[in-house]
Amino acid sequence: MTALAADPPLPPRAALRWHVVRRLVAECRPGSILELGCGLGSVGTRLARLASYTAAEPDPRSFATAYARITPLGGTVHNGDHRQVPAAGGYDLVCAFEVLEHIADDLPVLTEWLALARPGGHLLLSVPADPERFGPWDTLVGHYRRYSAEQLRQRLLDAGATDVRLVHYGWPLGYLLDSVRDRWAGRRADHPTEAGGAGSGAGGGGKGGGGGDCAAVAAAGPGPAGGPGPSDGPPGGTAEERTSTSGRILQPRGVLAGEAIRLAVSPFVVLQRMRPDRGPGLVALATRP
């Protein structure tokens, strides 16, 4: 894998999450990884360097970017959802980051996701935490809910999983990032023609590439593969349209942006380890019996 491009930059919230995800993936030591809803492939490029990697992304525009990023690493990307993925029941690790909250009826889908893992394999998820923090950003990008740790644990158990492990992330920086992007999303909803200019100092993000934030906005352009940028106006009105757009809003671009975010986030990576029971994001690891 020499002479390959560097991994795409992650927005601050996704960078905080990646440090938790990477540690849990290392503990699982998977030979094969399936990622559902891979978005632009920013996390997928990192996972593809760790194991045999397959992904599914239903949005055609995000799929095109993910395909271009991941296939040079030997990974496979399908344009569709989990029903288009081959080898059901054969993956060591099935991942879905910032996807479950976009699904109206989450339990049947969780059950189907778990069935994609081999017996003894794992399901690794991330979702926004703290239902009481549901705000304008969640509405803008098509979230149906945020989860408490107990709610997510029970959903996984009801889906048939065992050995559920939960870790919060994002303390304390994530709370500030959430507040800033809620203010930005509120302005965008109230004044769609003005929000583009205002957005240059706020934050966005979403699934897959994962949770863009205020620190990423200055470096965000129109978004990979022609995706929307800060001045493109609000996403479509249906939940499906908002969901497909959420992973492309205000993603950081370029090596310099990625390095700046990495340096800015580094101290908070250390801080969040002090409070794995606190933070506006939640990561779950569960086992298929």
Secondary structure, 3 states (H helix, E strand, C coil): CCCCCCCCCCCHHHHHHHHHHHHHHHHHCCCEEEEECCCCCHHHHHHHCCCEEEEECCCHHHHHHHHHHHHHHCCEEECCCHHHCCCCCCEEEEEEECCHHHCCCHHHHHHHHHHHEEEEEEEEEEEEECHHHCCHHHHHCCCCCCECHHHHHHHHHHCCCEEEEEEEECCCHHHHHHHHHHHHHHHHHHCCCCHHHHHCCCCCCCCCCCCCCHHHHCCECCCHHHCCCCCCCCCCCCHHHHHHHHCCCCCECCHHHHHHHHHHHHHHHHHHHCCCCCCCEEEEEEECC
